[in-house]
């Protein structure tokens, strides 16, 4: 929560207070504890930054995502942060933008600073708060990030936000149905349709649609059931003839030791039944798709070339 300066803080120089507090403050909040001359002096000395009209912060905090969001809220109290900054605030693993998007009511006359894109529109009925910043809900933030991004960045933004579990694909699909005038709507609908068809993660959608697709992988089954000992298992991909199982996972998938050990135990059970398990993570599929394709084909060819146990 954003702290307000108190009478006890007035004993500290204004510049030192702002440097010690990674937040944005209005002019009225500061003048309630320090004289106007102190604010004017620290501005001249560079010990305070006017981040937007009537809102101030310490110079080292001017590009901090939380401070930028707070400043936008203070600048237009009725506005809501959306797009890439809201995604970052909900899921800090996502990149923070240099320019933020703010939705504001129609009819406001304002001059936005260079780091704010203000979008005048009817505000959504529901909103949330992320790290103390008032934002649209996560699914609206993701849809707006898609709408406002340049075409080459839309799909990567979508995959990364869903992979970070900022919202679910179902929430995004519902928000899309409620929203008109979405650029590249059909492309977004087509991507979300993969989830509706049974894909279980953004990584699987990306692999199935963009990487492990085409004639070379036509013999693979997706989300395939197989018997391992006395129990059933489900593989992300399965080549039955070669007895090759492909699992798609990432760092967050194995953040718990119990999950990591369970997957390794299953790999051993599959090996005992004659299957080989190939694992690809997010970075593999996204950053070296050609390597994934080549290695998987090589594994299948080598398995087919020699008999495997039945």
QUIHUUR-V626683 format. One record per residue. RES is the residue in three letters. PSI is psi in degrees with one decimal (* if undefined). NEAR is the number of other C-alpha atoms within 8 Angstrom. Layout:
# QUIHUUR-V626683
res = {RES;RES}
psi = {PSI;PSI}
near = {NEAR;NEAR}
This chain:
# QUIHUUR-V626683
res = {UNK;UNK;UNK;UNK;UNK;UNK;UNK;UNK;UNK;UNK;UNK;UNK;UNK;UNK;UNK;UNK;UNK;UNK;UNK;UNK;UNK;UNK;UNK;UNK;UNK;UNK;UNK;UNK;UNK;UNK;UNK;UNK;UNK;UNK;UNK;UNK;UNK;UNK;UNK;UNK;UNK;UNK;UNK;UNK;UNK;UNK;UNK;UNK;UNK;UNK;UNK;UNK;UNK;UNK;UNK;UNK;UNK;UNK;UNK;UNK;UNK;UNK;UNK;UNK;UNK;UNK;UNK;UNK;UNK;UNK;UNK;UNK;UNK;UNK;UNK;UNK;UNK;UNK;UNK;UNK;UNK;UNK;UNK;UNK;UNK;UNK;UNK;UNK;UNK;UNK;UNK;UNK;UNK;UNK;UNK;UNK;UNK;UNK;UNK;UNK;UNK;UNK;UNK;UNK;UNK;UNK;UNK;UNK;UNK;UNK;UNK;UNK;UNK;UNK;UNK;UNK;UNK;UNK;UNK;UNK;UNK;UNK;UNK;UNK;UNK;UNK;UNK;UNK;UNK;UNK;UNK;UNK;UNK;UNK;UNK;UNK;UNK;UNK;UNK;UNK;UNK;UNK;UNK;UNK;UNK;UNK;UNK;UNK;UNK;UNK;UNK;UNK;UNK;UNK;UNK;UNK;UNK;UNK;UNK;UNK;UNK;UNK;UNK;UNK;UNK;UNK;UNK;UNK;UNK;UNK;UNK;UNK;UNK;UNK;UNK;UNK;UNK;UNK;UNK;UNK;UNK;UNK;UNK;UNK;UNK;UNK;UNK;UNK;UNK;UNK;UNK;UNK;UNK;UNK;UNK;UNK;UNK;UNK;UNK;UNK;UNK;UNK;UNK;UNK;UNK;UNK;UNK;UNK;UNK;UNK;UNK;UNK;UNK;UNK;UNK;UNK;UNK;UNK;UNK;UNK;UNK;UNK;UNK;UNK;UNK;UNK;UNK;UNK;UNK;UNK;UNK;UNK;UNK;UNK;UNK;UNK;UNK;UNK;UNK;UNK;UNK;UNK;UNK;UNK;UNK;UNK;UNK;UNK;UNK;UNK;UNK;UNK;UNK;UNK;UNK;UNK;UNK;UNK;UNK;UNK;UNK;UNK;UNK;UNK;UNK;UNK;UNK;UNK;UNK;UNK;UNK;UNK;UNK;UNK;UNK;UNK;UNK;UNK;UNK;UNK;UNK;UNK;UNK;UNK;UNK;UNK;UNK;UNK;UNK;UNK;UNK;UNK;UNK;UNK;UNK;UNK;UNK;UNK;UNK;UNK;UNK;UNK;UNK;UNK;UNK;UNK;UNK;UNK;UNK;UNK}
psi = {140.7;119.6;143.9;141.5;142.7;176.5;-31.0;-32.5;-22.1;-18.9;-12.6;139.0;143.3;-43.5;-39.5;-38.8;-46.6;-34.1;-33.5;-13.6;112.3;71.2;168.6;148.7;145.5;162.5;-42.2;-39.1;-39.6;-42.1;-13.8;-19.3;-24.8;149.0;157.1;-34.6;-33.9;-40.1;-45.0;-40.5;-44.9;-29.9;-45.3;-36.3;-7.8;14.3;-3.3;147.5;131.0;99.4;-31.5;164.4;120.6;6.9;137.1;158.3;172.4;146.0;-35.3;-10.7;2.2;-26.7;9.7;132.2;-40.6;-43.5;-41.2;-41.6;-43.8;-44.0;-40.1;-41.1;-41.6;-34.5;-46.5;90.9;-25.6;-7.5;163.0;134.2;139.8;-172.1;-147.1;-36.0;-42.4;-40.6;-43.3;-39.3;-36.7;-37.7;90.6;-14.7;-18.6;151.7;146.5;134.1;160.1;-25.3;131.7;158.4;134.3;124.4;132.5;158.4;152.7;152.1;-4.4;137.7;113.6;156.9;103.3;143.7;168.1;-21.6;7.1;131.7;112.2;129.5;111.3;118.3;167.4;127.5;145.5;152.0;-33.6;147.5;172.1;-173.9;132.7;119.0;36.4;2.0;131.6;120.8;163.3;165.4;160.3;-41.0;-35.4;-39.0;-42.2;-41.7;-40.9;-37.8;-40.2;-45.8;-39.3;-14.4;152.2;149.5;-44.5;-17.7;-5.3;-53.3;-45.2;-39.9;-42.9;-52.7;-44.8;-39.8;-40.4;-38.0;-35.3;-2.8;35.0;-38.4;174.3;161.9;-31.3;-41.5;-42.3;-42.8;-40.0;-40.6;-37.2;-40.5;-29.4;-8.9;133.2;165.4;58.1;118.5;144.6;40.0;-45.4;-37.4;-42.5;-43.6;-39.6;-41.3;-45.1;-26.7;-27.9;-36.9;-42.4;-26.8;-4.7;-4.8;140.3;-7.7;160.0;-33.3;-40.7;-40.6;-47.1;-42.4;-45.2;-35.0;-40.8;-23.2;-62.6;58.1;165.2;-176.8;-35.3;-22.3;17.0;-25.7;-3.2;143.5;143.4;141.4;56.1;138.6;142.3;157.4;127.6;104.6;-120.2;7.7;165.8;144.8;156.5;123.5;143.1;-44.9;146.7;127.5;102.5;-42.4;-41.2;-9.1;50.0;123.9;134.3;127.6;134.9;115.5;173.4;-173.1;-44.3;-23.1;-32.8;27.3;-20.2;135.4;-35.4;-38.7;-44.3;-46.1;-37.0;-41.2;-39.2;-37.5;-39.2;-38.1;-40.0;-42.6;-41.0;-40.9;-38.8;-28.2;4.1;6.8;147.6;138.7;127.5;126.1;130.8;137.9;-179.5;-47.9;-34.7;-52.2;-38.5;-42.4;-20.9;63.9;-36.0;-40.0;-43.2;-46.8;-49.6;-44.5;-39.5;-40.8;-42.0;-40.9;-46.4;-45.8;-42.9;-32.6;-38.6;-32.4;-24.3;144.0;141.0;155.3;150.7;*}
near = {4;5;5;6;10;7;7;7;9;11;6;8;7;11;10;8;10;12;12;6;7;10;12;11;12;10;9;6;10;11;10;7;11;10;8;7;6;9;13;8;8;12;11;7;7;8;10;14;11;10;9;10;6;8;14;14;17;14;10;6;11;11;8;7;9;11;14;11;12;13;14;14;14;10;10;8;7;7;12;12;17;17;16;14;14;14;16;12;11;10;11;9;6;10;7;9;7;6;8;13;13;13;13;15;11;7;5;7;4;4;4;8;6;6;8;11;10;9;8;10;8;7;8;6;4;6;10;9;9;10;8;9;11;13;13;15;9;12;12;12;15;14;12;10;13;12;9;7;8;6;5;6;8;12;8;8;10;10;11;10;14;13;10;9;8;12;10;9;9;6;9;13;10;8;11;10;7;6;7;6;4;8;5;6;7;6;7;8;9;8;9;10;8;10;12;7;6;7;11;7;9;11;13;11;13;11;11;9;8;7;12;9;11;6;5;7;8;8;6;9;9;8;11;10;8;8;8;10;7;5;6;9;8;8;13;12;12;14;12;7;5;9;12;13;13;12;11;11;11;9;7;5;8;10;8;7;7;6;10;10;8;8;8;8;8;8;10;8;10;12;10;7;10;10;10;10;11;9;8;12;11;10;7;11;14;7;6;9;10;7;8;12;10;8;8;9;9;8;9;11;8;8;11;10;6;6;6;9;5;4}
